[in-house]
């Protein structure tokens, strides 16, 4: 078994985000959001949507309902509608992101503990985990859905580490959003960003420990580079 160290601390855990990282669901979230906002005569640009990527559904809706001066009394119903629609869309046409099998096998072969830390609701998590066939590899799942604060707050990552009985400094996180990256770094974990193609050159990713274009590109040399 290989042993990996950081500042005298063993790297032994990997924690994955879910939406946009393991499952190609961001277009599905946008489709569901577009459908909902169209009922109010509103539509988000790609740039506007990117601002709130990584937030919980309730925070996403609170932001844009406030921005467009939409009725706050309808927020709870809107949240249920979006989550139900995304679940339907994932079941209908959800696909794994490139390299999911590679990255799960990579860390499993190295006896890393594997966790999932996501902003999504448990009902959607269950659908995605089943679709990807990764349930047997996950030793902990943490959802920010019912927490006081979601990403970029680090709580969801800290909860996952606690469930796995590891220290934050023993963890490597994989993220695809700015809010997720900030959450991982605030948790004092190593963060590897895998941004969408249209946002790959964003200078904000410099805050990550490493940036790769796809999960398939991660390898032993890159793992070793995180230990320096």
N, CA, C and O of each residue as an XYZ file, in Angstrom:
912
protein
N       0.834     -1.201      0.000
C       0.000      0.000      0.000
C       0.865      1.246      0.000
O       1.780      1.359      0.816
N       0.596      2.180     -0.894
C       1.360      3.423     -0.942
C       0.941      4.319      0.216
O      -0.213      4.291      0.644
N       1.874      5.106      0.717
C       1.590      6.063      1.775
C       1.905      7.452      1.262
O       2.958      7.668      0.661
N       1.004      8.400      1.491
C       1.187      9.766      1.020
C       1.132     10.717      2.210
O       0.288     10.569      3.094
N       2.037     11.694      2.227
C       2.119     12.593      3.365
C       2.030     14.050      2.942
O       2.442     14.418      1.842
N       1.484     14.876      3.833
C       1.474     16.324      3.665
C       1.782     16.946      5.022
O       1.035     16.772      5.984
N       2.908     17.680      5.084
C       3.332     18.331      6.324
C       3.311     17.332      7.489
O       2.878     17.668      8.591
N       3.779     16.116      7.240
C       3.815     15.102      8.270
C       2.490     14.376      8.470
O       2.395     13.448      9.273
N       1.454     14.811      7.722
C       0.144     14.197      7.859
C      -0.142     13.304      6.652
O       0.100     13.687      5.507
N      -0.646     12.142      6.923
C      -0.923     11.185      5.863
C      -2.145     11.611      5.040
O      -3.209     11.894      5.590
N      -1.974     11.649      3.723
C      -3.107     11.867      2.825
C      -3.786     10.519      2.624
O      -3.201      9.612      2.032
N      -4.998     10.382      3.106
C      -5.640      9.072      3.049
C      -7.110      9.120      2.632
O      -7.797      8.099      2.646
N      -7.590     10.315      2.261
C      -9.023     10.478      2.005
C      -9.276     11.354      0.787
O      -8.579     12.346      0.570
N     -10.261     10.991      0.006
C     -10.686     11.833     -1.109
C     -12.185     12.083     -0.962
O     -12.954     11.169     -0.663
N     -12.586     13.337     -1.177
C     -13.998     13.721     -1.085
C     -14.396     14.388     -2.397
O     -13.741     15.326     -2.853
N     -15.459     13.901     -2.989
C     -15.914     14.424     -4.273
C     -17.167     15.282     -4.127
O     -18.060     14.970     -3.340
N     -17.216     16.357     -4.890
C     -18.465     17.050     -5.148
C     -19.273     16.124     -6.058
O     -18.762     15.089     -6.485
N     -20.517     16.476     -6.361
C     -21.321     15.589     -7.205
C     -21.735     16.258     -8.518
O     -21.270     15.867     -9.589
N     -22.607     17.261     -8.434
C     -23.144     17.896     -9.643
C     -22.058     18.619    -10.435
O     -21.347     19.471     -9.903
N     -21.943     18.268    -11.709
C     -20.952     18.910    -12.566
C     -19.566     18.310    -12.456
O     -18.680     18.638    -13.246
N     -19.370     17.433    -11.485
C     -18.059     16.793    -11.313
C     -18.150     15.300    -11.622
O     -17.385     14.787    -12.439
N     -19.083     14.601    -10.971
C     -19.279     13.171    -11.216
C     -20.402     12.919    -12.213
O     -20.352     11.972    -12.997
N     -21.414     13.779    -12.172
C     -22.573     13.628    -13.054
C     -22.740     14.907    -13.875
O     -22.651     16.011    -13.337
N     -22.977     14.758    -15.155
C     -23.124     15.923    -16.037
C     -24.528     16.509    -15.866
O     -25.363     16.450    -16.768
N     -24.756     17.071    -14.686
C     -26.101     17.536    -14.336
C     -26.278     19.046    -14.408
O     -27.407     19.532    -14.342
N     -25.183     19.804    -14.543
C     -25.342     21.261    -14.588
C     -26.263     21.710    -15.722
O     -27.090     22.596    -15.505
N     -26.153     21.124    -16.941
C     -27.115     21.502    -17.989
C     -28.549     21.156    -17.613
O     -29.485     21.830    -18.043
N     -28.727     20.107    -16.810
C     -30.053     19.694    -16.394
C     -30.612     20.643    -15.336
O     -31.799     20.968    -15.347
N     -29.745     21.085    -14.424
C     -30.147     22.093    -13.441
C     -30.547     23.381    -14.148
O     -31.547     24.009    -13.802
N     -29.750     23.768    -15.148
C     -30.067     24.994    -15.882
C     -31.378     24.844    -16.650
O     -32.177     25.778    -16.713
N     -31.594     23.670    -17.229
C     -32.837     23.420    -17.950
C     -34.039     23.551    -17.016
O     -35.053     24.151    -17.373
N     -33.912     22.983    -15.818
C     -34.999     23.056    -14.843
C     -35.209     24.486    -14.362
O     -36.346     24.933    -14.209
N     -34.103     25.210    -14.122
C     -34.204     26.598    -13.666
C     -34.788     27.489    -14.748
O     -35.617     28.356    -14.469
N     -34.355     27.273    -15.982
C     -34.881     28.062    -17.101
C     -36.382     27.866    -17.233
O     -37.125     28.822    -17.456
N     -36.821     26.630    -17.096
C     -38.242     26.321    -17.214
C     -39.046     27.030    -16.129
O     -40.120     27.573    -16.389
N     -38.508     27.015    -14.906
C     -39.196     27.677    -13.796
C     -39.245     29.184    -13.990
O     -40.310     29.791    -13.872
N     -38.095     29.796    -14.289
C     -38.032     31.254    -14.409
C     -38.811     31.767    -15.607
O     -39.270     32.909    -15.619
N     -38.956     30.920    -16.609
C     -39.737     31.311    -17.788
C     -41.195     31.576    -17.412
O     -41.883     32.370    -18.054
N     -41.649     30.893    -16.356
C     -43.013     31.130    -15.868
C     -43.191     32.556    -15.367
O     -44.301     33.086    -15.329
N     -42.063     33.170    -14.981
C     -42.091     34.556    -14.495
C     -41.591     35.542    -15.550
O     -41.414     36.728    -15.271
N     -41.365     35.038    -16.768
C     -40.881     35.905    -17.832
C     -39.429     36.307    -17.676
O     -39.015     37.366    -18.147
N     -38.652     35.454    -17.011
C     -37.228     35.760    -16.778
C     -36.360     34.645    -17.358
O     -36.810     33.508    -17.496
N     -35.116     34.977    -17.693
C     -34.168     33.985    -18.211
C     -32.763     34.392    -17.819
O     -32.391     35.557    -17.953
N     -31.976     33.436    -17.334
C     -30.595     33.699    -16.940
C     -29.656     33.535    -18.127
O     -29.836     32.647    -18.959
N     -28.652     34.405    -18.192
C     -27.577     34.211    -19.158
C     -26.639     33.134    -18.601
O     -26.721     32.781    -17.424
N     -25.768     32.626    -19.437
C     -24.784     31.627    -18.984
C     -23.927     32.224    -17.878
O     -23.606     31.544    -16.904
N     -23.555     33.494    -18.021
C     -22.730     34.171    -17.020
C     -23.470     34.316    -15.692
O     -22.890     34.114    -14.625
N     -24.743     34.663    -15.764
C     -25.532     34.794    -14.539
C     -25.658     33.445    -13.834
O     -25.514     33.354    -12.615
N     -25.925     32.413    -14.605
C     -26.079     31.090    -14.017
C     -24.797     30.656    -13.311
O     -24.846     30.052    -12.239
N     -23.647     30.964    -13.917
C     -22.351     30.558    -13.359
C     -22.099     31.166    -11.991
O     -21.419     30.563    -11.161
N     -22.639     32.354    -11.744
C     -22.438     33.045    -10.466
C     -22.945     32.197     -9.302
O     -22.342     32.178     -8.229
N     -24.041     31.508     -9.520
C     -24.672     30.764     -8.435
C     -24.471     29.249     -8.533
O     -25.105     28.495     -7.794
N     -23.608     28.802     -9.424
C     -23.285     27.377     -9.510
C     -22.622     26.914     -8.213
O     -21.718     27.579     -7.708
N     -23.058     25.805     -7.686
C     -22.486     25.281     -6.447
C     -23.299     25.626     -5.218
O     -23.088     25.052     -4.150
N     -24.239     26.569     -5.360
C     -25.107     26.899     -4.234
C     -26.228     25.865     -4.123
O     -26.521     25.144     -5.077
N     -26.844     25.806     -2.948
C     -28.019     24.979     -2.788
C     -29.178     25.577     -3.574
O     -29.197     26.772     -3.871
N     -30.142     24.726     -3.903
C     -31.272     25.185     -4.706
C     -31.978     26.361     -4.045
O     -32.351     27.325     -4.714
N     -32.161     26.279     -2.730
C     -32.865     27.356     -2.027
C     -32.093     28.670     -2.112
O     -32.697     29.736     -2.233
N     -30.765     28.602     -2.050
C     -29.950     29.819     -2.135
C     -29.924     30.350     -3.560
O     -29.965     31.561     -3.780
N     -29.857     29.443     -4.522
C     -29.937     29.828     -5.927
C     -31.222     30.602     -6.180
O     -31.199     31.672     -6.790
N     -32.345     30.063     -5.711
C     -33.642     30.702     -5.931
C     -33.785     31.998     -5.150
O     -34.327     32.976     -5.664
N     -33.307     32.014     -3.919
C     -33.364     33.247     -3.126
C     -32.612     34.379     -3.834
O     -33.074     35.519     -3.872
N     -31.447     34.041     -4.391
C     -30.641     35.049     -5.090
C     -31.393     35.629     -6.281
O     -31.487     36.846     -6.436
N     -31.934     34.736     -7.127
C     -32.551     35.225     -8.367
C     -33.967     35.742     -8.158
O     -34.416     36.607     -8.909
N     -34.680     35.235     -7.160
C     -35.991     35.806     -6.843
C     -35.821     37.238     -6.336
O     -36.620     38.120     -6.651
N     -34.762     37.453     -5.543
C     -34.472     38.814     -5.067
C     -34.031     39.698     -6.222
O     -34.486     40.834     -6.351
N     -33.150     39.180     -7.057
C     -32.624     39.938     -8.198
C     -33.741     40.381     -9.140
O     -33.754     41.519     -9.610
N     -34.684     39.465     -9.414
C     -35.770     39.767    -10.354
C     -37.031     40.275     -9.658
O     -38.056     40.495    -10.304
N     -36.951     40.463     -8.323
C     -38.090     40.960     -7.544
C     -39.319     40.053     -7.730
O     -40.418     40.521     -8.027
N     -39.099     38.754     -7.547
C     -40.175     37.772     -7.667
C     -40.753     37.464     -6.281
O     -40.085     37.713     -5.278
N     -41.954     36.939     -6.200
C     -42.620     36.734     -4.899
C     -41.945     35.683     -4.008
O     -41.877     34.505     -4.358
N     -41.452     36.130     -2.860
C     -40.748     35.247     -1.930
C     -41.649     34.140     -1.404
O     -41.162     33.072     -1.035
N     -42.942     34.376     -1.364
C     -43.882     33.374     -0.850
C     -43.898     32.110     -1.700
O     -44.358     31.062     -1.248
N     -43.397     32.205     -2.925
C     -43.421     31.062     -3.833
C     -42.093     30.303     -3.872
O     -41.932     29.371     -4.660
N     -41.145     30.701     -3.022
C     -39.810     30.092     -3.030
C     -39.828     28.597     -2.711
O     -39.200     27.805     -3.414
N     -40.540     28.211     -1.661
C     -40.545     26.802     -1.243
C     -41.123     25.903     -2.337
O     -40.589     24.829     -2.611
N     -42.204     26.342     -2.952
C     -42.810     25.557     -4.037
C     -41.875     25.490     -5.232
O     -41.774     24.456     -5.893
N     -41.188     26.601     -5.509
C     -40.247     26.644     -6.632
C     -39.086     25.686     -6.405
O     -38.614     25.039     -7.341
N     -38.627     25.597     -5.159
C     -37.525     24.684     -4.832
C     -37.935     23.241     -5.066
O     -37.179     22.467     -5.653
N     -39.117     22.876     -4.615
C     -39.607     21.509     -4.813
C     -39.734     21.185     -6.299
O     -39.385     20.089     -6.737
N     -40.232     22.140     -7.060
C     -40.420     21.932     -8.490
C     -39.098     21.687     -9.201
O     -39.001     20.797    -10.045
N     -38.068     22.482     -8.861
C     -36.771     22.342     -9.521
C     -36.132     20.998     -9.174
O     -35.649     20.292    -10.060
N     -36.126     20.642     -7.887
C     -35.498     19.386     -7.469
C     -36.200     18.194     -8.124
O     -35.542     17.275     -8.611
N     -37.519     18.211     -8.136
C     -38.265     17.118     -8.762
C     -37.982     17.034    -10.257
O     -37.891     15.940    -10.814
N     -37.843     18.192    -10.912
C     -37.568     18.195    -12.341
C     -36.154     17.702    -12.629
O     -35.940     16.972    -13.597
N     -35.194     18.089    -11.806
C     -33.822     17.631    -12.012
C     -33.735     16.113    -11.809
O     -33.052     15.427    -12.570
N     -34.408     15.595    -10.809
C     -34.433     14.141    -10.599
C     -35.009     13.440    -11.826
O     -34.484     12.421    -12.275
N     -36.089     13.995    -12.361
C     -36.698     13.408    -13.557
C     -35.723     13.445    -14.731
O     -35.592     12.462    -15.461
N     -35.036     14.581    -14.916
C     -34.103     14.732    -16.028
C     -32.884     13.830    -15.882
O     -32.402     13.268    -16.865
N     -32.385     13.692    -14.653
C     -31.234     12.810    -14.407
C     -31.603     11.369    -14.734
O     -30.825     10.654    -15.367
N     -32.780     10.943    -14.308
C     -33.227      9.582    -14.611
C     -33.388      9.377    -16.113
O     -33.126      8.294    -16.637
N     -33.822     10.437    -16.797
C     -34.087     10.353    -18.227
C     -32.825     10.400    -19.071
O     -32.687      9.638    -20.028
N     -31.896     11.296    -18.721
C     -30.730     11.491    -19.583
C     -29.435     11.834    -18.841
O     -28.515     12.399    -19.433
N     -29.359     11.500    -17.559
C     -28.136     11.770    -16.801
C     -26.974     10.909    -17.268
O     -27.145      9.720    -17.539
N     -25.789     11.508    -17.362
C     -24.588     10.786    -17.795
C     -23.414     11.108    -16.871
O     -23.289     12.219    -16.355
N     -22.564     10.110    -16.681
C     -21.359     10.314    -15.881
C     -20.414     11.262    -16.599
O     -20.339     11.263    -17.828
N     -19.696     12.066    -15.832
C     -18.643     12.897    -16.409
C     -17.471     12.002    -16.805
O     -17.306     10.906    -16.269
N     -16.669     12.476    -17.738
C     -15.508     11.701    -18.188
C     -14.565     11.412    -17.022
O     -14.219     12.306    -16.250
N     -14.158     10.152    -16.911
C     -13.138      9.790    -15.929
C     -13.646      9.358    -14.568
O     -12.844      9.116    -13.666
N     -14.976      9.253    -14.389
C     -15.502      8.870    -13.078
C     -15.001      7.488    -12.664
O     -14.520      7.317    -11.544
N     -15.107      6.514    -13.544
C     -14.639      5.164    -13.212
C     -13.144      5.172    -12.899
O     -12.694      4.501    -11.970
N     -12.372      5.942    -13.689
C     -10.920      6.033    -13.469
C     -10.602      6.565    -12.082
O      -9.797      5.981    -11.357
N     -11.240      7.683    -11.708
C     -10.869      8.353    -10.456
C     -11.317      7.545     -9.243
O     -10.620      7.519     -8.229
N     -12.466      6.889     -9.335
C     -12.922      6.054     -8.227
C     -11.977      4.862     -8.053
O     -11.587      4.534     -6.933
N     -11.616      4.226     -9.152
C     -10.694      3.083     -9.088
C      -9.305      3.504     -8.611
O      -8.654      2.784     -7.854
N      -8.859      4.684     -9.063
C      -7.534      5.189     -8.694
C      -7.390      5.260     -7.174
O      -6.412      4.769     -6.610
N      -8.370      5.872     -6.524
C      -8.267      6.038     -5.068
C      -8.647      4.768     -4.318
O      -8.130      4.515     -3.230
N      -9.529      3.980     -4.876
C      -9.886      2.711     -4.243
C      -8.689      1.771     -4.210
O      -8.452      1.092     -3.211
N      -7.940      1.734     -5.297
C      -6.753      0.879     -5.376
C      -5.677      1.299     -4.387
O      -4.845      0.486     -3.985
N      -5.694      2.575     -3.994
C      -4.705      3.095     -3.047
C      -5.244      3.129     -1.622
O      -4.652      3.735     -0.728
N      -6.382      2.464     -1.432
C      -6.992      2.316     -0.100
C      -7.344      3.646      0.555
O      -7.331      3.762      1.780
N      -7.660      4.648     -0.261
C      -8.143      5.916      0.279
C      -9.581      5.752      0.753
O     -10.356      5.009      0.151
N      -9.933      6.436      1.817
C     -11.345      6.554      2.174
C     -11.989      7.477      1.134
O     -11.360      8.429      0.673
N     -13.226      7.195      0.773
C     -13.891      7.957     -0.284
C     -15.222      8.493      0.225
O     -16.049      7.745      0.746
N     -15.418      9.809      0.064
C     -16.645     10.442      0.508
C     -17.246     11.332     -0.557
O     -16.608     11.639     -1.564
N     -18.477     11.743     -0.325
C     -19.203     12.631     -1.224
C     -19.733     13.800     -0.402
O     -20.371     13.594      0.631
N     -19.472     15.026     -0.855
C     -19.953     16.226     -0.153
C     -20.623     17.133     -1.181
O     -19.954     17.726     -2.027
N     -21.930     17.235     -1.103
C     -22.685     17.916     -2.142
C     -23.746     18.840     -1.566
O     -24.202     18.668     -0.436
N     -24.124     19.820     -2.368
C     -25.194     20.733     -1.973
C     -26.566     20.149     -2.251
O     -27.569     20.686     -1.781
N     -26.628     19.067     -3.000
C     -27.904     18.520     -3.445
C     -28.678     17.805     -2.335
O     -28.119     17.386     -1.322
N     -29.978     17.685     -2.569
C     -30.871     17.022     -1.620
C     -30.645     15.513     -1.637
O     -30.242     14.964     -2.663
N     -30.899     14.833     -0.516
C     -30.696     13.386     -0.430
C     -31.413     12.600     -1.518
O     -30.878     11.604     -2.005
N     -32.609     13.021     -1.911
C     -33.358     12.292     -2.943
C     -32.600     12.261     -4.260
O     -32.584     11.239     -4.945
N     -31.969     13.380     -4.619
C     -31.187     13.432     -5.852
C     -29.879     12.675     -5.695
O     -29.448     11.992     -6.624
N     -29.248     12.783     -4.547
C     -27.999     12.057     -4.292
C     -28.204     10.563     -4.527
O     -27.393      9.914     -5.188
N     -29.282     10.031     -3.987
C     -29.583      8.609     -4.125
C     -29.724      8.202     -5.589
O     -29.220      7.159     -6.006
N     -30.417      9.041     -6.365
C     -30.609      8.750     -7.791
C     -29.270      8.736     -8.526
O     -29.006      7.843     -9.330
N     -28.427      9.731     -8.247
C     -27.143      9.858     -8.936
C     -26.192      8.732     -8.550
O     -25.535      8.154     -9.416
N     -26.112      8.416     -7.258
C     -25.227      7.337     -6.794
C     -25.614      6.011     -7.443
O     -24.749      5.238     -7.853
N     -26.913      5.754     -7.533
C     -27.382      4.527     -8.178
C     -27.056      4.532     -9.670
O     -26.612      3.521    -10.215
N     -27.274      5.665    -10.325
C     -27.014      5.785    -11.761
C     -25.542      5.540    -12.078
O     -25.210      4.876    -13.060
N     -24.661      6.085    -11.234
C     -23.221      5.954    -11.469
C     -22.662      4.623    -10.972
O     -21.558      4.229    -11.347
N     -23.429      3.935    -10.129
C     -22.965      2.656     -9.606
C     -21.781      2.760     -8.666
O     -20.905      1.895     -8.665
N     -21.749      3.831     -7.855
C     -20.591      4.063     -6.985
C     -20.899      3.877     -5.504
O     -20.045      4.122     -4.652
N     -22.120      3.446     -5.200
C     -22.525      3.336     -3.800
C     -21.603      2.490     -2.945
O     -21.351      2.825     -1.788
N     -21.098      1.400     -3.497
C     -20.253      0.490     -2.708
C     -18.883      1.078     -2.400
O     -18.183      0.588     -1.514
N     -18.495      2.127     -3.126
C     -17.190      2.764     -2.906
C     -17.252      3.897     -1.883
O     -16.230      4.266     -1.305
N     -18.440      4.447     -1.659
C     -18.586      5.611     -0.790
C     -18.733      5.186      0.665
O     -19.633      4.423      1.017
N     -17.833      5.692      1.503
C     -17.903      5.377      2.922
C     -18.620      6.453      3.727
O     -18.928      6.256      4.903
N     -18.885      7.595      3.085
C     -19.638      8.662      3.745
C     -20.235      9.583      2.692
O     -19.612      9.871      1.670
N     -21.451     10.036      2.959
C     -22.112     11.015      2.104
C     -22.596     12.157      2.988
O     -23.266     11.936      3.997
N     -22.253     13.365      2.601
C     -22.645     14.545      3.367
C     -23.390     15.504      2.450
O     -22.896     15.859      1.379
N     -24.578     15.923      2.871
C     -25.386     16.865      2.095
C     -25.506     18.188      2.842
O     -25.698     18.213      4.058
N     -25.390     19.281      2.104
C     -25.551     20.609      2.703
C     -27.003     21.067      2.668
O     -27.322     22.179      3.090
N     -27.880     20.205      2.162
C     -29.265     20.608      1.916
C     -29.964     21.156      3.164
O     -30.696     22.142      3.083
N     -29.741     20.522      4.309
C     -30.440     20.943      5.528
C     -29.528     21.667      6.527
O     -29.926     21.917      7.665
N     -28.307     22.000      6.099
C     -27.399     22.737      6.979
C     -27.790     24.213      7.046
O     -28.500     24.717      6.175
N     -27.324     24.891      8.077
C     -27.599     26.331      8.201
C     -26.984     27.091      7.035
O     -27.551     28.067      6.545
N     -25.805     26.627      6.594
C     -25.119     27.267      5.472
C     -24.606     26.203      4.502
O     -24.103     25.163      4.926
N     -24.734     26.464      3.213
C     -24.186     25.587      2.191
C     -22.858     26.132      1.696
O     -22.332     27.097      2.250
N     -22.317     25.517      0.654
C     -21.101     26.028      0.036
C     -21.345     27.468     -0.423
O     -22.419     27.753     -0.954
N     -20.392     28.386     -0.241
C     -18.966     28.206      0.066
C     -18.602     27.992      1.534
O     -17.416     27.958      1.862
N     -19.582     27.849      2.426
C     -19.269     27.505      3.803
C     -18.682     26.090      3.827
O     -19.142     25.225      3.082
N     -17.672     25.842      4.674
C     -16.977     24.542      4.668
C     -17.685     23.411      5.410
O     -17.202     22.279      5.401
N     -18.818     23.693      6.050
C     -19.441     22.715      6.951
C     -19.690     21.364      6.293
O     -19.453     20.326      6.912
N     -20.164     21.360      5.047
C     -20.489     20.080      4.405
C     -19.238     19.214      4.234
O     -19.309     17.989      4.336
N     -18.088     19.857      3.972
C     -16.835     19.112      3.864
C     -16.345     18.646      5.232
O     -15.862     17.524      5.380
N     -16.474     19.509      6.218
C     -16.049     19.139      7.571
C     -16.907     17.997      8.105
O     -16.401     17.103      8.785
N     -18.197     18.025      7.801
C     -19.081     16.930      8.222
C     -18.675     15.608      7.587
O     -18.684     14.563      8.238
N     -18.315     15.669      6.297
C     -17.920     14.455      5.595
C     -16.641     13.874      6.195
O     -16.532     12.663      6.383
N     -15.679     14.740      6.494
C     -14.428     14.290      7.113
C     -14.701     13.659      8.475
O     -14.099     12.646      8.834
N     -15.608     14.264      9.222
C     -15.952     13.724     10.538
C     -16.588     12.342     10.411
O     -16.274     11.441     11.188
N     -17.475     12.172      9.439
C     -18.099     10.864      9.212
C     -17.069      9.803      8.843
O     -17.222      8.625      9.165
N     -16.008     10.250      8.153
C     -14.956      9.335      7.720
C     -13.880      9.142      8.790
O     -12.949      8.357      8.610
N     -14.018      9.867      9.908
C     -13.064      9.795     11.028
C     -11.654     10.186     10.600
O     -10.679      9.528     10.964
N     -11.555     11.270      9.818
C     -10.259     11.784      9.383
C     -10.184     13.283      9.673
O     -11.197     13.944      9.898
N      -8.964     13.793      9.662
C      -8.750     15.228      9.823
C      -8.858     15.916      8.462
O      -8.562     15.292      7.444
N      -9.274     17.184      8.416
C      -9.328     17.913      7.147
C      -8.005     17.892      6.388
O      -7.994     17.830      5.159
N      -6.909     17.943      7.105
C      -5.594     17.977      6.468
C      -5.208     16.653      5.818
O      -4.190     16.572      5.132
N      -6.010     15.623      6.029
C      -5.773     14.322      5.397
C      -6.575     14.162      4.107
O      -6.513     13.122      3.452
N      -7.334     15.210      3.748
C      -8.300     15.087      2.653
C      -7.910     15.836      1.379
O      -7.349     16.931      1.420
N      -8.225     15.210      0.259
C      -8.148     15.828     -1.063
C      -9.576     15.954     -1.567
O     -10.342     14.992     -1.509
N      -9.939     17.130     -2.061
C     -11.291     17.340     -2.582
C     -11.249     17.620     -4.084
O     -10.315     18.244     -4.588
N     -12.260     17.154     -4.776
C     -12.427     17.446     -6.196
C     -13.698     18.278     -6.356
O     -14.768     17.903     -5.876
N     -13.557     19.421     -7.045
C     -14.662     20.360     -7.223
C     -14.699     20.877     -8.651
O     -13.714     20.780     -9.382
N     -15.847     21.429     -9.043
C     -15.957     22.032    -10.372
C     -16.436     23.473    -10.324
O     -16.448     24.148    -11.354
N     -16.839     23.969     -9.136
C     -17.380     25.324     -9.033
C     -16.546     26.199     -8.105
O     -15.794     25.701     -7.267
N     -16.692     27.505     -8.269
C     -15.978     28.462     -7.422
C     -16.439     28.324     -5.970
O     -15.613     28.286     -5.058
N     -17.745     28.251     -5.755
C     -18.259     28.125     -4.395
C     -17.785     26.843     -3.729
O     -17.496     26.830     -2.532
N     -17.705     25.770     -4.500
C     -17.215     24.512     -3.963
C     -15.734     24.573     -3.623
O     -15.302     24.061     -2.591
N     -14.960     25.204     -4.501
C     -13.526     25.356     -4.257
C     -13.277     26.142     -2.973
O     -12.432     25.757     -2.165
N     -14.004     27.235     -2.781
C     -13.841     28.043     -1.579
C     -14.223     27.240     -0.336
O     -13.571     27.351      0.702
N     -15.270     26.438     -0.442
C     -15.683     25.594      0.687
C     -14.585     24.605      1.071
O     -14.279     24.433      2.251
N     -13.993     23.957      0.065
C     -12.936     22.976      0.325
C     -11.702     23.633      0.945
O     -11.111     23.100      1.885
N     -11.320     24.789      0.415
C     -10.147     25.480      0.944
C     -10.412     26.026      2.350
O      -9.525     26.028      3.204
N     -11.651     26.490      2.578
C     -12.006     26.976      3.911
C     -11.989     25.851      4.934
O     -11.776     26.080      6.125
N     -12.217     24.629      4.455
C     -12.148     23.451      5.323
C     -10.700     23.019      5.559
O     -10.436     22.085      6.317
N      -9.760     23.713      4.897
C      -8.321     23.437      5.011
C      -7.967     22.074      4.415
O      -7.144     21.326      4.943
N      -8.625     21.790      3.297
C      -8.344     20.567      2.550
C      -7.664     20.922      1.232
O      -7.791     22.048      0.752
N      -6.955     19.984      0.656
C      -6.418     20.164     -0.687
C      -7.577     20.159     -1.675
O      -8.505     19.361     -1.540
N      -7.529     21.042     -2.663
C      -8.633     21.109     -3.622
C      -8.129     21.037     -5.060
O      -7.266     21.809     -5.478
N      -8.692     20.090     -5.800
C      -8.413     19.965     -7.224
C      -9.655     20.429     -7.975
O     -10.746     19.896     -7.774
N      -9.487     21.414     -8.832
C     -10.622     21.958     -9.573
C     -10.668     21.347    -10.971
O      -9.647     21.229    -11.649
N     -11.865     20.968    -11.381
C     -12.090     20.426    -12.725
C     -13.175     21.294    -13.367
O     -14.341     20.902    -13.397
N     -12.799     22.467    -13.879
C     -13.799     23.426    -14.354
C     -14.429     23.022    -15.679
O     -13.893     22.203    -16.426
N     -15.577     23.618    -15.945
C     -16.215     23.389    -17.238
C     -15.349     24.000    -18.332
O     -14.576     24.923    -18.072
N     -15.475     23.498    -19.531
C     -14.626     23.924    -20.638
C     -14.731     25.423    -20.898
O     -13.720     26.076    -21.158
N     -15.945     25.976    -20.832
C     -16.124     27.395    -21.159
C     -15.540     28.318    -20.096
O     -15.365     29.512    -20.340
N     -15.233     27.766    -18.898
C     -14.714     28.590    -17.801
C     -13.311     28.163    -17.382
O     -12.836     28.546    -16.313
N     -12.653     27.378    -18.215
C     -11.368     26.770    -17.835
C     -10.261     27.784    -17.566
O      -9.363     27.515    -16.768
N     -10.309     28.938    -18.215
C      -9.232     29.915    -18.079
C      -9.507     30.986    -17.024
O      -8.779     31.975    -16.935
N     -10.533     30.793    -16.246
C     -10.875     31.743    -15.189
C      -9.724     31.837    -14.179
O      -9.329     30.819    -13.611
N      -9.182     33.035    -13.945
C      -8.069     33.175    -12.997
C      -8.438     32.812    -11.564
O      -7.554     32.613    -10.731
N      -9.719     32.725    -11.269
C     -10.150     32.362     -9.915
C      -9.666     30.974     -9.521
O      -9.503     30.680     -8.337
N      -9.437     30.121    -10.519
C      -9.009     28.750    -10.223
C      -7.600     28.705     -9.658
O      -7.170     27.659     -9.171
N      -6.878     29.800     -9.710
C      -5.528     29.839     -9.133
C      -5.549     29.559     -7.627
O      -4.529     29.194     -7.045
N      -6.707     29.730     -7.010
C      -6.823     29.465     -5.572
C      -6.818     27.973     -5.260
O      -6.601     27.570     -4.117
N      -7.059     27.159     -6.279
C      -7.040     25.705     -6.082
C      -5.599     25.207     -6.010
O      -4.678     25.891     -6.457
N      -5.410     24.034     -5.458
C      -4.071     23.439     -5.386
C      -3.649     22.874     -6.727
O      -2.461     22.752     -7.023
N      -4.656     22.526     -7.544
C      -4.379     21.917     -8.841
C      -5.602     22.085     -9.724
O      -6.733     22.027     -9.240
N      -5.384     22.291    -11.015
C      -6.481     22.357    -11.982
C      -6.229     21.336    -13.073
O      -5.140     21.284    -13.645
N      -7.246     20.517    -13.364
C      -7.146     19.537    -14.441
C      -8.383     19.668    -15.328
O      -9.423     20.154    -14.883
N      -8.267     19.237    -16.567
C      -9.374     19.414    -17.511
C     -10.415     18.304    -17.412
O     -11.570     18.497    -17.793
N     -10.013     17.149    -16.905
C     -10.934     16.025    -16.757
C     -10.425     15.087    -15.668
O      -9.221     15.015    -15.422
N     -11.329     14.374    -15.022
C     -10.942     13.416    -13.985
C      -9.996     12.353    -14.525
O      -9.183     11.800    -13.784
N     -10.106     12.072    -15.815
C      -9.256     11.058    -16.453
C      -7.783     11.427    -16.406
O      -6.920     10.555    -16.507
N      -7.486     12.726    -16.252
C      -6.096     13.194    -16.288
C      -5.367     13.038    -14.963
O      -4.152     13.225    -14.906
N      -6.082     12.700    -13.902
C      -5.415     12.597    -12.601
C      -4.591     11.321    -12.543
O      -5.026     10.262    -12.995
N      -3.381     11.439    -11.973
C      -2.479     10.284    -11.915
C      -1.588     10.347    -10.679
O      -1.711     11.252     -9.853
N      -0.697      9.375    -10.567
C       0.170      9.270     -9.392
C       1.090     10.476     -9.250
O       1.325     10.937     -8.133
N       1.611     10.994    -10.350
C       2.501     12.164    -10.283
C       1.776     13.387     -9.746
O       2.340     14.150     -8.961
N       0.538     13.577    -10.160
C      -0.229     14.710     -9.663
C      -0.562     14.524     -8.177
O      -0.561     15.489     -7.413
N      -0.841     13.305     -7.782
C      -1.079     13.027     -6.366
C       0.160     13.379     -5.554
O       0.064     14.003     -4.496
N       1.322     12.977     -6.054
C       2.568     13.264     -5.345
C       2.835     14.771     -5.277
O       3.411     15.257     -4.303
N       2.418     15.508     -6.310
C       2.649     16.959     -6.325
C       1.875     17.667     -5.218
O       2.262     18.756     -4.793
N       0.787     17.060     -4.746
C      -0.002     17.673     -3.680
C       0.672     17.554     -2.331
O       0.272     18.209     -1.369
N       1.692     16.722     -2.257
C       2.364     16.490     -0.983
C       3.513     17.464     -0.741
O       4.093     17.499      0.345
N       3.829     18.239     -1.747
C       5.010     19.128     -1.624
C       4.650     20.420     -0.927
O       5.511     21.279     -0.737
